[in-house]
Amino acid sequence: MFQEIKCKKCRHTLFNQDTIKNNLILNAHGETTENSNACQVIPEEKNIFLNEDCLPSWVKNKIEVEEWSKGRIYCPKCDSRIGAFDYVSGQKCNCLNNLLPPVHIIKSKIDIVKI
């Protein structure tokens, strides 16, 4: 379980424990991590997928500016790229059975504070 997710560059808290508790984090099949039946084909994931119904306002605003198409997500404090969204392509999981969630954060661009 995550306590906080911070920008790796400026250490700004992007998602706090309250935000994460609201089923914000999904696996590659779009299931909450608590109810997850992990895909056997997926290697260690390089992205953290986000539930589009529980996104913080700063992420929703960026998606709306791009008109729900395709774009990058930047840290609201330092403008470092931390993720992306893609409502156009509909990329599939490695098992080819499920579409990946459209919004993701790149693990190498963030620091994860665990409980």
Secondary structure as UniProt FT lines:
FT   STRAND          2..7
FT   TURN            8..10
FT   STRAND          13..15
FT   HELIX           17..21
FT   TURN            22..24
FT   STRAND          25..26
FT   TURN            28..29
FT   HELIX           33..35
FT   STRAND          47..50
FT   TURN            52..53
FT   HELIX           57..65
FT   TURN            66..68
FT   STRAND          70..74
FT   TURN            76..78
FT   STRAND          81..86
FT   TURN            94..95
FT   STRAND          103..106
FT   HELIX           107..109
FT   STRAND          110..114
//
